[in-house]
Amino acid sequence: MATISTHPPPPPPQTTPPHPHPPTSKSSNIRDKARHQNLTNPPQINNFSAKYVPFGADPDTSTESYSLDEIVYRSQSGGLLDVQHDLSALKAFPGSYWRALFDSRVGKRTWPYGSGVWSKKEWVLPDISSDDIVSAFEGNTNLFWAERFGKQFLGMNDLWVKHCGISHTGSFKDLGMTVLVSQVNRLRKMNKPVVGVGCASTGDTSAALSAYCASAGIPSIVFLPANKISIAQLVQPIANGAFVLSIDTDFDGCMKLIREVTSELPIYLANSLNSLRLEGQKTAAIEILQQFDWEVPEWVIIPGGNLGNVYAFYKGFHMCKELGLVDKIPRLVCAQAANANPLYLYYKSEWDEFKAVKANSTFASAIQIGDPVSIDRAVYALKNSNGIVEEATEEELMDAMAMADSTGMFICPHTGVALTALMKLRKSGVIGSTDRTVVVSTAHGLKFTQSKIDYHSNNIKEMACSYANPPVSVAADFGSVMDVLKKYLSKTPKY
Ligand SMILES: *Cc1c(COP(=O)(O)O)cnc(C)c1O
């Protein structure tokens, strides 16, 4: 291929700054160092690029595309957009080059590559200047070996939980928001009309948006349904200085209002139809491969609501295969709450007819969505990964969460949905006992303490709370304490 001869593979990536005299003055910081490094040792000239195209458009016949510097959320026909990278430019470098480059950046503080997202910058936003990037060094999250949970409940020895929620604002939404807010930062520096960034959300999206905007000094505007969200969900945007509008409606009402507002005012819309966010989220898939030394797991299980994330994982895995870092991709499982399961029903109909549903209340509140924006993306991801959709009832997901917590995790209810899917697929024999399996954990358990308290206090209507572990009230005297302790110790397993 012609591109290969014009772009010979460069020398192995540098892990230490090649310039002998990096700035040493006390005032220099990692951003200054990156700037200095770029001036004295310009990055390899390359023609990496990315643009928006209509999602699912036929590349041979469709000519519609937009620069990432345009403010556009939907295609001409009103469909979804997708960020399309120039794969032939990336293919000028072999898979071994990308593996070595990504591996060389892990865990360093070099701006911006110390971030798990920006360590893959060439595959995320190739054109953005490192100076414009707004990052909290998100990503690089723990891949937890679920040794005891796997052994005790599933007879599995190669089960892993990718803890995407152990992150800056406590959910994987950080991975997408660093990309969206960085691009907005660039647009503002280009004097594009963006006075602020807005979203309608009851939880993790508004938390991530307000944190990243605050760290860049960009105004953020959050529409929240009044009296329908918990203190934990409300406190993050408030603390980060967002302009919080409490509106007397539900989530869908907030969404409708912010759409109307952003079509009148130059407020950038950060909701989940925005395809920039998926570019950051896909790096979690690349990270999983990296953490297994580029061995591909059999299964990856992802809880899904608006269904962007399952596609982001597919995209990350697919790019790694396409660019020669690995030779196959895992089978994907999307797990839904039975109370909000339009994708599950669609799958069960053998992709016959999609019907939006009315989402009923679920402890997995971030996936309580009946009409998912990214339905087309999810179907594409599942069809192309030999994927499966499963569902979890409220009791199943709460039990799964409690079981996992009892083995030392502290997961959120959404991860309970994914673990339920795993248990069902193990039981039916679809997932084998030695299959390497990764469950994606989407948020930090500490954001969902109320549901755990209700469960462990046996305080949930029509739920047995079979794994509840309520505290024991005891009088403040030695005899009473000894009595309950002896009773407890007589029941615990002896060594
Ligand atoms: C946003 C979110 C999800 C759902 O992701 P989608 O891309 O909407 O499918 C799942 N879990 C948590 C904790 C979330 O915040």
PDBQT file of the ligand as one rigid body, heavy atoms in Angstrom, charges set to zero:
ROOT
HETATM    1  C1  LIG A 501     -24.904   5.841  31.870  1.00  0.00    +0.000 C 
HETATM    2  C2  LIG A 501     -24.833   4.624  32.699  1.00  0.00    +0.000 A 
HETATM    3  C3  LIG A 501     -25.150   3.353  32.196  1.00  0.00    +0.000 A 
HETATM    4  C4  LIG A 501     -25.723   3.123  30.826  1.00  0.00    +0.000 C 
HETATM    5  O1  LIG A 501     -24.892   3.410  29.764  1.00  0.00    +0.000 OA
HETATM    6  P1  LIG A 501     -25.576   3.578  28.310  1.00  0.00    +0.000 P 
HETATM    7  O2  LIG A 501     -24.493   4.006  27.442  1.00  0.00    +0.000 OA
HETATM    8  O3  LIG A 501     -26.653   4.611  28.485  1.00  0.00    +0.000 OA
HETATM    9  O4  LIG A 501     -26.151   2.246  27.963  1.00  0.00    +0.000 OA
HETATM   10  C5  LIG A 501     -24.998   2.247  33.010  1.00  0.00    +0.000 A 
HETATM   11  N1  LIG A 501     -24.559   2.384  34.279  1.00  0.00    +0.000 NA
HETATM   12  C6  LIG A 501     -24.247   3.585  34.799  1.00  0.00    +0.000 A 
HETATM   13  C7  LIG A 501     -23.798   3.660  36.205  1.00  0.00    +0.000 C 
HETATM   14  C8  LIG A 501     -24.375   4.748  34.038  1.00  0.00    +0.000 A 
HETATM   15  O5  LIG A 501     -24.078   5.937  34.569  1.00  0.00    +0.000 OA
ENDROOT
TORSDOF 0
